[in-house]
């Protein structure tokens, strides 16, 4: 159970997540290092902390999230082949916690 003062939960929510903007967002040009203006164009791919990506996804689905590199098909195949040899902490220090929080977002975005 996560708590407001749980340092592990705070650090987990700071993990970067790749998102694609579904709408043009004015006034948030600082989020996209490649933006020349103060807006992020529709279709721009930006890495955001999980907490911000979650908020933007909940906000009328302004973004769509891409799976983090630690949850790719390659990692899944390595775990299926020999789970004892896969060091998940190297791929993501909060692999399980982030997985538990990111799965509902994929289900939410498919609705």
Gaussian input, Z-matrix of N, CA and C with variables (Angstrom, degrees):
# hf/3-21g

backbone

0 1
 N
 C     1     B1
 C     2     B2     1     A1
 N     3     B3     2     A2     1     D1
 C     4     B4     3     A3     2     D2
 C     5     B5     4     A4     3     D3
 N     6     B6     5     A5     4     D4
 C     7     B7     6     A6     5     D5
 C     8     B8     7     A7     6     D6
 N     9     B9     8     A8     7     D7
 C    10    B10     9     A9     8     D8
 C    11    B11    10    A10     9     D9
 N    12    B12    11    A11    10    D10
 C    13    B13    12    A12    11    D11
 C    14    B14    13    A13    12    D12
 N    15    B15    14    A14    13    D13
 C    16    B16    15    A15    14    D14
 C    17    B17    16    A16    15    D15
 N    18    B18    17    A17    16    D16
 C    19    B19    18    A18    17    D17
 C    20    B20    19    A19    18    D18
 N    21    B21    20    A20    19    D19
 C    22    B22    21    A21    20    D20
 C    23    B23    22    A22    21    D21
 N    24    B24    23    A23    22    D22
 C    25    B25    24    A24    23    D23
 C    26    B26    25    A25    24    D24
 N    27    B27    26    A26    25    D25
 C    28    B28    27    A27    26    D26
 C    29    B29    28    A28    27    D27
 N    30    B30    29    A29    28    D28
 C    31    B31    30    A30    29    D29
 C    32    B32    31    A31    30    D30
 N    33    B33    32    A32    31    D31
 C    34    B34    33    A33    32    D32
 C    35    B35    34    A34    33    D33
 N    36    B36    35    A35    34    D34
 C    37    B37    36    A36    35    D35
 C    38    B38    37    A37    36    D36
 N    39    B39    38    A38    37    D37
 C    40    B40    39    A39    38    D38
 C    41    B41    40    A40    39    D39
 N    42    B42    41    A41    40    D40
 C    43    B43    42    A42    41    D41
 C    44    B44    43    A43    42    D42
 N    45    B45    44    A44    43    D43
 C    46    B46    45    A45    44    D44
 C    47    B47    46    A46    45    D45
 N    48    B48    47    A47    46    D46
 C    49    B49    48    A48    47    D47
 C    50    B50    49    A49    48    D48
 N    51    B51    50    A50    49    D49
 C    52    B52    51    A51    50    D50
 C    53    B53    52    A52    51    D51
 N    54    B54    53    A53    52    D52
 C    55    B55    54    A54    53    D53
 C    56    B56    55    A55    54    D54
 N    57    B57    56    A56    55    D55
 C    58    B58    57    A57    56    D56
 C    59    B59    58    A58    57    D57
 N    60    B60    59    A59    58    D58
 C    61    B61    60    A60    59    D59
 C    62    B62    61    A61    60    D60
 N    63    B63    62    A62    61    D61
 C    64    B64    63    A63    62    D62
 C    65    B65    64    A64    63    D63
 N    66    B66    65    A65    64    D64
 C    67    B67    66    A66    65    D65
 C    68    B68    67    A67    66    D66
 N    69    B69    68    A68    67    D67
 C    70    B70    69    A69    68    D68
 C    71    B71    70    A70    69    D69
 N    72    B72    71    A71    70    D70
 C    73    B73    72    A72    71    D71
 C    74    B74    73    A73    72    D72
 N    75    B75    74    A74    73    D73
 C    76    B76    75    A75    74    D74
 C    77    B77    76    A76    75    D75
 N    78    B78    77    A77    76    D76
 C    79    B79    78    A78    77    D77
 C    80    B80    79    A79    78    D78
 N    81    B81    80    A80    79    D79
 C    82    B82    81    A81    80    D80
 C    83    B83    82    A82    81    D81
 N    84    B84    83    A83    82    D82
 C    85    B85    84    A84    83    D83
 C    86    B86    85    A85    84    D84
 N    87    B87    86    A86    85    D85
 C    88    B88    87    A87    86    D86
 C    89    B89    88    A88    87    D87
 N    90    B90    89    A89    88    D88
 C    91    B91    90    A90    89    D89
 C    92    B92    91    A91    90    D90
 N    93    B93    92    A92    91    D91
 C    94    B94    93    A93    92    D92
 C    95    B95    94    A94    93    D93
 N    96    B96    95    A95    94    D94
 C    97    B97    96    A96    95    D95
 C    98    B98    97    A97    96    D96
 N    99    B99    98    A98    97    D97
 C   100   B100    99    A99    98    D98
 C   101   B101   100   A100    99    D99
 N   102   B102   101   A101   100   D100
 C   103   B103   102   A102   101   D101
 C   104   B104   103   A103   102   D102
 N   105   B105   104   A104   103   D103
 C   106   B106   105   A105   104   D104
 C   107   B107   106   A106   105   D105
 N   108   B108   107   A107   106   D106
 C   109   B109   108   A108   107   D107
 C   110   B110   109   A109   108   D108
 N   111   B111   110   A110   109   D109
 C   112   B112   111   A111   110   D110
 C   113   B113   112   A112   111   D111
 N   114   B114   113   A113   112   D112
 C   115   B115   114   A114   113   D113
 C   116   B116   115   A115   114   D114
 N   117   B117   116   A116   115   D115
 C   118   B118   117   A117   116   D116
 C   119   B119   118   A118   117   D117
 N   120   B120   119   A119   118   D118
 C   121   B121   120   A120   119   D119
 C   122   B122   121   A121   120   D120
 N   123   B123   122   A122   121   D121
 C   124   B124   123   A123   122   D122
 C   125   B125   124   A124   123   D123
 N   126   B126   125   A125   124   D124
 C   127   B127   126   A126   125   D125
 C   128   B128   127   A127   126   D126
 N   129   B129   128   A128   127   D127
 C   130   B130   129   A129   128   D128
 C   131   B131   130   A130   129   D129
 N   132   B132   131   A131   130   D130
 C   133   B133   132   A132   131   D131
 C   134   B134   133   A133   132   D132
 N   135   B135   134   A134   133   D133
 C   136   B136   135   A135   134   D134
 C   137   B137   136   A136   135   D135
 N   138   B138   137   A137   136   D136
 C   139   B139   138   A138   137   D137
 C   140   B140   139   A139   138   D138
 N   141   B141   140   A140   139   D139
 C   142   B142   141   A141   140   D140
 C   143   B143   142   A142   141   D141
 N   144   B144   143   A143   142   D142
 C   145   B145   144   A144   143   D143
 C   146   B146   145   A145   144   D144
 N   147   B147   146   A146   145   D145
 C   148   B148   147   A147   146   D146
 C   149   B149   148   A148   147   D147
 N   150   B150   149   A149   148   D148
 C   151   B151   150   A150   149   D149
 C   152   B152   151   A151   150   D150
 N   153   B153   152   A152   151   D151
 C   154   B154   153   A153   152   D152
 C   155   B155   154   A154   153   D153
 N   156   B156   155   A155   154   D154
 C   157   B157   156   A156   155   D155
 C   158   B158   157   A157   156   D156
 N   159   B159   158   A158   157   D157
 C   160   B160   159   A159   158   D158
 C   161   B161   160   A160   159   D159
 N   162   B162   161   A161   160   D160
 C   163   B163   162   A162   161   D161
 C   164   B164   163   A163   162   D162
 N   165   B165   164   A164   163   D163
 C   166   B166   165   A165   164   D164
 C   167   B167   166   A166   165   D165
 N   168   B168   167   A167   166   D166
 C   169   B169   168   A168   167   D167
 C   170   B170   169   A169   168   D168
 N   171   B171   170   A170   169   D169
 C   172   B172   171   A171   170   D170
 C   173   B173   172   A172   171   D171
 N   174   B174   173   A173   172   D172
 C   175   B175   174   A174   173   D173
 C   176   B176   175   A175   174   D174
 N   177   B177   176   A176   175   D175
 C   178   B178   177   A177   176   D176
 C   179   B179   178   A178   177   D177
 N   180   B180   179   A179   178   D178
 C   181   B181   180   A180   179   D179
 C   182   B182   181   A181   180   D180
 N   183   B183   182   A182   181   D181
 C   184   B184   183   A183   182   D182
 C   185   B185   184   A184   183   D183
 N   186   B186   185   A185   184   D184
 C   187   B187   186   A186   185   D185
 C   188   B188   187   A187   186   D186
 N   189   B189   188   A188   187   D187
 C   190   B190   189   A189   188   D188
 C   191   B191   190   A190   189   D189
 N   192   B192   191   A191   190   D190
 C   193   B193   192   A192   191   D191
 C   194   B194   193   A193   192   D192
 N   195   B195   194   A194   193   D193
 C   196   B196   195   A195   194   D194
 C   197   B197   196   A196   195   D195
 N   198   B198   197   A197   196   D196
 C   199   B199   198   A198   197   D197
 C   200   B200   199   A199   198   D198
 N   201   B201   200   A200   199   D199
 C   202   B202   201   A201   200   D200
 C   203   B203   202   A202   201   D201
 N   204   B204   203   A203   202   D202
 C   205   B205   204   A204   203   D203
 C   206   B206   205   A205   204   D204
 N   207   B207   206   A206   205   D205
 C   208   B208   207   A207   206   D206
 C   209   B209   208   A208   207   D207
 N   210   B210   209   A209   208   D208
 C   211   B211   210   A210   209   D209
 C   212   B212   211   A211   210   D210
 N   213   B213   212   A212   211   D211
 C   214   B214   213   A213   212   D212
 C   215   B215   214   A214   213   D213
 N   216   B216   215   A215   214   D214
 C   217   B217   216   A216   215   D215
 C   218   B218   217   A217   216   D216
 N   219   B219   218   A218   217   D217
 C   220   B220   219   A219   218   D218
 C   221   B221   220   A220   219   D219
 N   222   B222   221   A221   220   D220
 C   223   B223   222   A222   221   D221
 C   224   B224   223   A223   222   D222
 N   225   B225   224   A224   223   D223
 C   226   B226   225   A225   224   D224
 C   227   B227   226   A226   225   D225
 N   228   B228   227   A227   226   D226
 C   229   B229   228   A228   227   D227
 C   230   B230   229   A229   228   D228
 N   231   B231   230   A230   229   D229
 C   232   B232   231   A231   230   D230
 C   233   B233   232   A232   231   D231
 N   234   B234   233   A233   232   D232
 C   235   B235   234   A234   233   D233
 C   236   B236   235   A235   234   D234
 N   237   B237   236   A236   235   D235
 C   238   B238   237   A237   236   D236
 C   239   B239   238   A238   237   D237
 N   240   B240   239   A239   238   D238
 C   241   B241   240   A240   239   D239
 C   242   B242   241   A241   240   D240
 N   243   B243   242   A242   241   D241
 C   244   B244   243   A243   242   D242
 C   245   B245   244   A244   243   D243
 N   246   B246   245   A245   244   D244
 C   247   B247   246   A246   245   D245
 C   248   B248   247   A247   246   D246
 N   249   B249   248   A248   247   D247
 C   250   B250   249   A249   248   D248
 C   251   B251   250   A250   249   D249
 N   252   B252   251   A251   250   D250
 C   253   B253   252   A252   251   D251
 C   254   B254   253   A253   252   D252
 N   255   B255   254   A254   253   D253
 C   256   B256   255   A255   254   D254
 C   257   B257   256   A256   255   D255
 N   258   B258   257   A257   256   D256
 C   259   B259   258   A258   257   D257
 C   260   B260   259   A259   258   D258
 N   261   B261   260   A260   259   D259
 C   262   B262   261   A261   260   D260
 C   263   B263   262   A262   261   D261
 N   264   B264   263   A263   262   D262
 C   265   B265   264   A264   263   D263
 C   266   B266   265   A265   264   D264
 N   267   B267   266   A266   265   D265
 C   268   B268   267   A267   266   D266
 C   269   B269   268   A268   267   D267
 N   270   B270   269   A269   268   D268
 C   271   B271   270   A270   269   D269
 C   272   B272   271   A271   270   D270
 N   273   B273   272   A272   271   D271
 C   274   B274   273   A273   272   D272
 C   275   B275   274   A274   273   D273
 N   276   B276   275   A275   274   D274
 C   277   B277   276   A276   275   D275
 C   278   B278   277   A277   276   D276
 N   279   B279   278   A278   277   D277
 C   280   B280   279   A279   278   D278
 C   281   B281   280   A280   279   D279
 N   282   B282   281   A281   280   D280
 C   283   B283   282   A282   281   D281
 C   284   B284   283   A283   282   D282
 N   285   B285   284   A284   283   D283
 C   286   B286   285   A285   284   D284
 C   287   B287   286   A286   285   D285
 N   288   B288   287   A287   286   D286
 C   289   B289   288   A288   287   D287
 C   290   B290   289   A289   288   D288
 N   291   B291   290   A290   289   D289
 C   292   B292   291   A291   290   D290
 C   293   B293   292   A292   291   D291
 N   294   B294   293   A293   292   D292
 C   295   B295   294   A294   293   D293
 C   296   B296   295   A295   294   D294
 N   297   B297   296   A296   295   D295
 C   298   B298   297   A297   296   D296
 C   299   B299   298   A298   297   D297
 N   300   B300   299   A299   298   D298
 C   301   B301   300   A300   299   D299
 C   302   B302   301   A301   300   D300
 N   303   B303   302   A302   301   D301
 C   304   B304   303   A303   302   D302
 C   305   B305   304   A304   303   D303
 N   306   B306   305   A305   304   D304
 C   307   B307   306   A306   305   D305
 C   308   B308   307   A307   306   D306
 N   309   B309   308   A308   307   D307
 C   310   B310   309   A309   308   D308
 C   311   B311   310   A310   309   D309
 N   312   B312   311   A311   310   D310
 C   313   B313   312   A312   311   D311
 C   314   B314   313   A313   312   D312
 N   315   B315   314   A314   313   D313
 C   316   B316   315   A315   314   D314
 C   317   B317   316   A316   315   D315
 N   318   B318   317   A317   316   D316
 C   319   B319   318   A318   317   D317
 C   320   B320   319   A319   318   D318
 N   321   B321   320   A320   319   D319
 C   322   B322   321   A321   320   D320
 C   323   B323   322   A322   321   D321
 N   324   B324   323   A323   322   D322
 C   325   B325   324   A324   323   D323
 C   326   B326   325   A325   324   D324
 N   327   B327   326   A326   325   D325
 C   328   B328   327   A327   326   D326
 C   329   B329   328   A328   327   D327
 N   330   B330   329   A329   328   D328
 C   331   B331   330   A330   329   D329
 C   332   B332   331   A331   330   D330

   B1=1.4459
   B2=1.5100
   B3=1.2852
   B4=1.4546
   B5=1.5218
   B6=1.2879
   B7=1.4514
   B8=1.5194
   B9=1.2937
   B10=1.4557
   B11=1.5283
   B12=1.3227
   B13=1.4588
   B14=1.5244
   B15=1.3063
   B16=1.4661
   B17=1.5232
   B18=1.3210
   B19=1.4696
   B20=1.5266
   B21=1.3217
   B22=1.4638
   B23=1.5264
   B24=1.3207
   B25=1.4621
   B26=1.5283
   B27=1.3140
   B28=1.4726
   B29=1.5275
   B30=1.3286
   B31=1.4672
   B32=1.5284
   B33=1.3357
   B34=1.4595
   B35=1.5242
   B36=1.3213
   B37=1.4636
   B38=1.5245
   B39=1.3198
   B40=1.4634
   B41=1.5275
   B42=1.3410
   B43=1.4654
   B44=1.5305
   B45=1.3368
   B46=1.4710
   B47=1.5320
   B48=1.3251
   B49=1.4597
   B50=1.5273
   B51=1.3162
   B52=1.4608
   B53=1.5273
   B54=1.3315
   B55=1.4675
   B56=1.5219
   B57=1.3238
   B58=1.4642
   B59=1.5181
   B60=1.3235
   B61=1.4540
   B62=1.5250
   B63=1.3164
   B64=1.4605
   B65=1.5194
   B66=1.3212
   B67=1.4602
   B68=1.5208
   B69=1.3193
   B70=1.4604
   B71=1.5194
   B72=1.3254
   B73=1.4622
   B74=1.5237
   B75=1.3163
   B76=1.4620
   B77=1.5221
   B78=1.3205
   B79=1.4599
   B80=1.5090
   B81=1.3122
   B82=1.4639
   B83=1.5296
   B84=1.3050
   B85=1.4590
   B86=1.5122
   B87=1.3331
   B88=1.4599
   B89=1.5259
   B90=1.3246
   B91=1.4594
   B92=1.5193
   B93=1.3228
   B94=1.4574
   B95=1.5235
   B96=1.3347
   B97=1.4662
   B98=1.5288
   B99=1.3273
   B100=1.4551
   B101=1.5251
   B102=1.3246
   B103=1.4637
   B104=1.5257
   B105=1.3165
   B106=1.4576
   B107=1.5187
   B108=1.3133
   B109=1.4637
   B110=1.5278
   B111=1.3132
   B112=1.4511
   B113=1.5227
   B114=1.3290
   B115=1.4577
   B116=1.5293
   B117=1.3298
   B118=1.4588
   B119=1.5194
   B120=1.3219
   B121=1.4573
   B122=1.5225
   B123=1.3088
   B124=1.4505
   B125=1.5316
   B126=1.3195
   B127=1.4564
   B128=1.5158
   B129=1.3295
   B130=1.4652
   B131=1.5248
   B132=1.3322
   B133=1.4580
   B134=1.5274
   B135=1.3458
   B136=1.4591
   B137=1.5239
   B138=1.3392
   B139=1.4611
   B140=1.5222
   B141=1.3344
   B142=1.4602
   B143=1.5212
   B144=1.3375
   B145=1.4592
   B146=1.5343
   B147=1.3176
   B148=1.4558
   B149=1.5229
   B150=1.3226
   B151=1.4674
   B152=1.5237
   B153=1.3247
   B154=1.4589
   B155=1.5320
   B156=1.3278
   B157=1.4691
   B158=1.5240
   B159=1.3187
   B160=1.4593
   B161=1.5272
   B162=1.3144
   B163=1.4568
   B164=1.5168
   B165=1.3283
   B166=1.4579
   B167=1.5249
   B168=1.3204
   B169=1.4648
   B170=1.5247
   B171=1.3075
   B172=1.4667
   B173=1.5248
   B174=1.3217
   B175=1.4586
   B176=1.5264
   B177=1.3151
   B178=1.4626
   B179=1.5315
   B180=1.3037
   B181=1.4642
   B182=1.5245
   B183=1.3316
   B184=1.4589
   B185=1.5272
   B186=1.3354
   B187=1.4614
   B188=1.5257
   B189=1.3286
   B190=1.4634
   B191=1.5199
   B192=1.3126
   B193=1.4594
   B194=1.5226
   B195=1.3155
   B196=1.4605
   B197=1.5200
   B198=1.3227
   B199=1.4656
   B200=1.5289
   B201=1.3277
   B202=1.4672
   B203=1.5231
   B204=1.3179
   B205=1.4708
   B206=1.5263
   B207=1.3266
   B208=1.4730
   B209=1.5223
   B210=1.3358
   B211=1.4634
   B212=1.5268
   B213=1.3142
   B214=1.4512
   B215=1.5329
   B216=1.2973
   B217=1.4705
   B218=1.5273
   B219=1.3258
   B220=1.4634
   B221=1.5257
   B222=1.3295
   B223=1.4621
   B224=1.5188
   B225=1.3261
   B226=1.4612
   B227=1.5316
   B228=1.3360
   B229=1.4616
   B230=1.5222
   B231=1.3362
   B232=1.4662
   B233=1.5235
   B234=1.3262
   B235=1.4631
   B236=1.5238
   B237=1.3195
   B238=1.4669
   B239=1.5221
   B240=1.3303
   B241=1.4601
   B242=1.5269
   B243=1.3195
   B244=1.4639
   B245=1.5211
   B246=1.3109
   B247=1.4699
   B248=1.5248
   B249=1.3289
   B250=1.4596
   B251=1.5247
   B252=1.3233
   B253=1.4627
   B254=1.5267
   B255=1.3197
   B256=1.4565
   B257=1.5218
   B258=1.3259
   B259=1.4643
   B260=1.5302
   B261=1.3182
   B262=1.4609
   B263=1.5216
   B264=1.3260
   B265=1.4631
   B266=1.5328
   B267=1.3253
   B268=1.4651
   B269=1.5315
   B270=1.3074
   B271=1.4677
   B272=1.5121
   B273=1.3318
   B274=1.4629
   B275=1.5258
   B276=1.3274
   B277=1.4639
   B278=1.5309
   B279=1.3214
   B280=1.4611
   B281=1.5354
   B282=1.3269
   B283=1.4648
   B284=1.5279
   B285=1.3216
   B286=1.4636
   B287=1.5233
   B288=1.3174
   B289=1.4608
   B290=1.5307
   B291=1.3370
   B292=1.4614
   B293=1.5249
   B294=1.3148
   B295=1.4603
   B296=1.5192
   B297=1.3190
   B298=1.4677
   B299=1.5247
   B300=1.3191
   B301=1.4632
   B302=1.5257
   B303=1.3388
   B304=1.4659
   B305=1.5329
   B306=1.3259
   B307=1.4604
   B308=1.5289
   B309=1.3342
   B310=1.4691
   B311=1.5308
   B312=1.3138
   B313=1.4666
   B314=1.5125
   B315=1.3168
   B316=1.4552
   B317=1.5122
   B318=1.3273
   B319=1.4545
   B320=1.5317
   B321=1.3394
   B322=1.4605
   B323=1.5165
   B324=1.3456
   B325=1.4468
   B326=1.5296
   B327=1.3436
   B328=1.4561
   B329=1.5305
   B330=1.3337
   B331=1.4705
   B332=1.4937
   A1=109.08
   A2=116.55
   A3=119.98
   A4=109.77
   A5=114.70
   A6=120.64
   A7=109.78
   A8=114.62
   A9=120.40
   A10=111.15
   A11=117.45
   A12=121.52
   A13=112.98
   A14=118.38
   A15=121.88
   A16=109.62
   A17=117.25
   A18=121.97
   A19=110.94
   A20=117.75
   A21=119.81
   A22=111.21
   A23=116.89
   A24=120.68
   A25=110.50
   A26=116.65
   A27=120.94
   A28=110.12
   A29=117.00
   A30=120.66
   A31=111.77
   A32=117.05
   A33=120.77
   A34=110.30
   A35=117.13
   A36=119.79
   A37=112.55
   A38=117.59
   A39=121.24
   A40=112.17
   A41=117.79
   A42=121.21
   A43=109.54
   A44=117.89
   A45=119.60
   A46=112.33
   A47=114.83
   A48=123.58
   A49=107.10
   A50=116.48
   A51=121.07
   A52=108.93
   A53=115.90
   A54=120.96
   A55=109.54
   A56=115.56
   A57=122.59
   A58=106.50
   A59=117.27
   A60=121.66
   A61=109.70
   A62=116.79
   A63=123.30
   A64=111.90
   A65=116.35
   A66=123.02
   A67=108.30
   A68=116.70
   A69=120.51
   A70=107.69
   A71=116.63
   A72=121.63
   A73=109.08
   A74=116.69
   A75=121.98
   A76=110.40
   A77=116.26
   A78=122.04
   A79=115.35
   A80=118.43
   A81=120.96
   A82=110.98
   A83=117.32
   A84=121.87
   A85=113.66
   A86=118.30
   A87=121.01
   A88=112.27
   A89=117.52
   A90=121.04
   A91=112.31
   A92=116.87
   A93=122.10
   A94=108.99
   A95=118.63
   A96=120.05
   A97=113.18
   A98=117.56
   A99=120.72
   A100=113.79
   A101=116.87
   A102=119.93
   A103=110.27
   A104=115.28
   A105=120.48
   A106=111.81
   A107=116.99
   A108=121.18
   A109=108.81
   A110=115.68
   A111=120.43
   A112=111.60
   A113=117.57
   A114=120.31
   A115=109.23
   A116=114.37
   A117=121.66
   A118=106.35
   A119=116.39
   A120=121.68
   A121=111.60
   A122=115.98
   A123=122.23
   A124=108.78
   A125=116.87
   A126=122.13
   A127=114.11
   A128=118.06
   A129=120.94
   A130=109.75
   A131=115.73
   A132=121.61
   A133=108.05
   A134=116.16
   A135=122.24
   A136=108.94
   A137=116.60
   A138=121.13
   A139=108.49
   A140=115.65
   A141=122.21
   A142=109.19
   A143=117.74
   A144=118.78
   A145=110.10
   A146=115.89
   A147=120.67
   A148=112.06
   A149=117.61
   A150=120.14
   A151=111.58
   A152=117.47
   A153=120.85
   A154=110.97
   A155=116.71
   A156=120.19
   A157=110.24
   A158=116.94
   A159=121.26
   A160=110.67
   A161=117.07
   A162=121.04
   A163=112.38
   A164=117.31
   A165=120.29
   A166=111.81
   A167=117.01
   A168=119.99
   A169=110.11
   A170=116.26
   A171=120.39
   A172=111.32
   A173=117.25
   A174=122.56
   A175=109.23
   A176=116.85
   A177=123.19
   A178=112.81
   A179=116.52
   A180=123.88
   A181=111.78
   A182=115.73
   A183=121.96
   A184=111.25
   A185=117.40
   A186=121.76
   A187=109.11
   A188=115.26
   A189=120.78
   A190=106.46
   A191=116.01
   A192=119.61
   A193=110.14
   A194=114.69
   A195=122.17
   A196=107.38
   A197=118.09
   A198=118.25
   A199=110.65
   A200=117.22
   A201=120.14
   A202=110.09
   A203=117.51
   A204=120.45
   A205=114.06
   A206=117.27
   A207=118.98
   A208=112.51
   A209=118.51
   A210=121.75
   A211=112.38
   A212=117.68
   A213=121.30
   A214=111.18
   A215=114.86
   A216=121.52
   A217=110.51
   A218=117.61
   A219=121.40
   A220=110.44
   A221=117.07
   A222=120.82
   A223=110.41
   A224=116.94
   A225=120.90
   A226=110.70
   A227=117.37
   A228=120.41
   A229=111.52
   A230=117.29
   A231=120.16
   A232=111.02
   A233=117.20
   A234=120.64
   A235=110.16
   A236=117.11
   A237=120.46
   A238=111.14
   A239=117.75
   A240=120.84
   A241=111.11
   A242=117.33
   A243=120.66
   A244=108.49
   A245=115.66
   A246=121.32
   A247=112.62
   A248=118.16
   A249=120.83
   A250=112.37
   A251=118.05
   A252=121.62
   A253=113.70
   A254=118.27
   A255=121.38
   A256=109.05
   A257=116.14
   A258=121.40
   A259=108.48
   A260=116.13
   A261=121.15
   A262=112.28
   A263=117.71
   A264=121.06
   A265=111.35
   A266=117.38
   A267=120.66
   A268=110.10
   A269=116.86
   A270=120.98
   A271=112.22
   A272=116.52
   A273=122.14
   A274=107.36
   A275=117.90
   A276=119.58
   A277=113.55
   A278=117.32
   A279=121.75
   A280=109.39
   A281=116.26
   A282=122.63
   A283=111.75
   A284=117.62
   A285=120.82
   A286=111.70
   A287=117.22
   A288=120.30
   A289=110.99
   A290=116.21
   A291=120.37
   A292=110.40
   A293=116.81
   A294=120.34
   A295=112.09
   A296=116.60
   A297=120.20
   A298=111.70
   A299=117.43
   A300=120.02
   A301=112.54
   A302=117.11
   A303=119.27
   A304=112.21
   A305=118.76
   A306=121.46
   A307=112.03
   A308=120.26
   A309=118.38
   A310=113.12
   A311=117.70
   A312=120.14
   A313=111.17
   A314=117.62
   A315=119.88
   A316=110.67
   A317=117.13
   A318=120.54
   A319=108.98
   A320=117.02
   A321=121.78
   A322=111.11
   A323=117.47
   A324=120.23
   A325=112.52
   A326=118.29
   A327=121.10
   A328=112.03
   A329=117.59
   A330=120.56
   A331=111.90
   D1=127.66
   D2=-179.81
   D3=-87.59
   D4=152.48
   D5=179.03
   D6=-129.09
   D7=166.18
   D8=-178.02
   D9=-60.94
   D10=-36.57
   D11=-177.27
   D12=-99.20
   D13=11.13
   D14=-179.30
   D15=-74.90
   D16=112.27
   D17=-175.31
   D18=-65.31
   D19=-34.01
   D20=178.44
   D21=-65.67
   D22=-38.72
   D23=178.23
   D24=-66.97
   D25=-39.42
   D26=178.72
   D27=-63.84
   D28=-45.53
   D29=-179.82
   D30=-67.62
   D31=-36.92
   D32=178.88
   D33=-63.61
   D34=-41.72
   D35=-178.30
   D36=-71.84
   D37=-7.34
   D38=176.86
   D39=-93.21
   D40=-0.17
   D41=177.70
   D42=-63.20
   D43=135.76
   D44=-178.92
   D45=-73.38
   D46=138.40
   D47=178.43
   D48=-125.93
   D49=133.99
   D50=178.15
   D51=-82.69
   D52=127.15
   D53=179.47
   D54=-126.70
   D55=156.85
   D56=174.33
   D57=-119.46
   D58=124.12
   D59=-179.29
   D60=-71.39
   D61=129.24
   D62=179.06
   D63=-91.85
   D64=-12.77
   D65=179.52
   D66=-136.14
   D67=160.42
   D68=172.93
   D69=-78.39
   D70=128.45
   D71=-177.48
   D72=-111.95
   D73=114.19
   D74=179.37
   D75=-85.70
   D76=142.07
   D77=175.55
   D78=83.38
   D79=8.23
   D80=-179.48
   D81=-123.94
   D82=31.19
   D83=-177.96
   D84=-61.60
   D85=-20.38
   D86=178.87
   D87=-67.96
   D88=-21.17
   D89=179.51
   D90=-70.21
   D91=-31.18
   D92=-178.59
   D93=-104.70
   D94=108.82
   D95=-178.34
   D96=-62.44
   D97=-22.30
   D98=-178.45
   D99=-91.65
   D100=-0.80
   D101=-177.34
   D102=-74.40
   D103=135.18
   D104=178.64
   D105=-92.48
   D106=-16.93
   D107=178.42
   D108=-118.22
   D109=-172.21
   D110=-178.23
   D111=-93.19
   D112=26.04
   D113=176.97
   D114=-135.38
   D115=156.45
   D116=176.42
   D117=-108.13
   D118=122.79
   D119=-175.98
   D120=-74.71
   D121=157.24
   D122=175.78
   D123=-62.41
   D124=133.53
   D125=-179.43
   D126=92.01
   D127=-3.23
   D128=179.49
   D129=-72.42
   D130=136.03
   D131=178.75
   D132=-100.17
   D133=122.39
   D134=-174.31
   D135=-135.13
   D136=142.91
   D137=173.32
   D138=-91.89
   D139=123.43
   D140=-178.78
   D141=-126.61
   D142=154.80
   D143=172.39
   D144=-63.58
   D145=151.59
   D146=-175.90
   D147=-54.81
   D148=-42.89
   D149=-176.54
   D150=-61.54
   D151=-36.43
   D152=179.96
   D153=-76.47
   D154=-40.26
   D155=177.49
   D156=-62.34
   D157=-40.61
   D158=178.12
   D159=-62.67
   D160=-42.38
   D161=178.98
   D162=-65.31
   D163=-41.07
   D164=179.71
   D165=-71.37
   D166=-31.60
   D167=177.08
   D168=-69.12
   D169=-39.30
   D170=179.43
   D171=-70.42
   D172=-25.74
   D173=-177.53
   D174=-84.45
   D175=81.56
   D176=176.93
   D177=54.53
   D178=30.00
   D179=178.83
   D180=49.66
   D181=56.06
   D182=179.01
   D183=-68.79
   D184=-22.68
   D185=179.95
   D186=-133.03
   D187=160.94
   D188=167.41
   D189=-118.19
   D190=141.15
   D191=-175.76
   D192=-97.08
   D193=145.28
   D194=173.59
   D195=-103.14
   D196=147.44
   D197=-179.96
   D198=-64.32
   D199=138.00
   D200=176.58
   D201=-62.39
   D202=157.20
   D203=-178.72
   D204=-57.54
   D205=-27.07
   D206=-179.11
   D207=-74.77
   D208=-9.17
   D209=179.58
   D210=-114.46
   D211=29.27
   D212=-178.75
   D213=-80.71
   D214=171.23
   D215=177.82
   D216=-62.26
   D217=-34.84
   D218=-179.96
   D219=-61.98
   D220=-45.53
   D221=179.06
   D222=-63.86
   D223=-41.46
   D224=179.64
   D225=-60.98
   D226=-42.66
   D227=179.16
   D228=-65.89
   D229=-38.17
   D230=177.83
   D231=-64.38
   D232=-38.95
   D233=179.02
   D234=-67.74
   D235=-40.33
   D236=179.17
   D237=-67.34
   D238=-33.33
   D239=-178.58
   D240=-71.46
   D241=-51.60
   D242=-179.66
   D243=-158.48
   D244=90.44
   D245=-174.84
   D246=-62.58
   D247=-28.58
   D248=-177.39
   D249=-69.20
   D250=-21.71
   D251=-176.57
   D252=-95.93
   D253=-4.31
   D254=-176.75
   D255=-94.47
   D256=119.89
   D257=178.05
   D258=-91.93
   D259=96.43
   D260=-176.80
   D261=-71.84
   D262=-27.43
   D263=-179.10
   D264=-64.41
   D265=-28.85
   D266=176.95
   D267=-69.81
   D268=-38.34
   D269=-178.75
   D270=-73.46
   D271=-40.92
   D272=178.41
   D273=-158.41
   D274=120.31
   D275=-177.83
   D276=-60.25
   D277=-23.14
   D278=-177.94
   D279=-122.23
   D280=50.18
   D281=-174.09
   D282=-55.59
   D283=-53.22
   D284=-175.17
   D285=-70.74
   D286=-43.68
   D287=-178.80
   D288=-63.55
   D289=-44.09
   D290=178.67
   D291=-65.80
   D292=-39.24
   D293=177.72
   D294=-61.08
   D295=-41.39
   D296=179.56
   D297=-66.27
   D298=-29.50
   D299=-179.37
   D300=-88.48
   D301=-25.12
   D302=-174.67
   D303=-88.83
   D304=-26.28
   D305=-179.73
   D306=-59.61
   D307=-46.32
   D308=178.43
   D309=-61.77
   D310=-26.42
   D311=178.56
   D312=-68.42
   D313=-36.10
   D314=177.66
   D315=-69.95
   D316=-39.04
   D317=177.44
   D318=-65.93
   D319=-41.15
   D320=179.69
   D321=-64.43
   D322=-39.43
   D323=-177.49
   D324=-75.68
   D325=-17.69
   D326=178.69
   D327=-83.58
   D328=-16.72
   D329=-178.84
   D330=-73.25

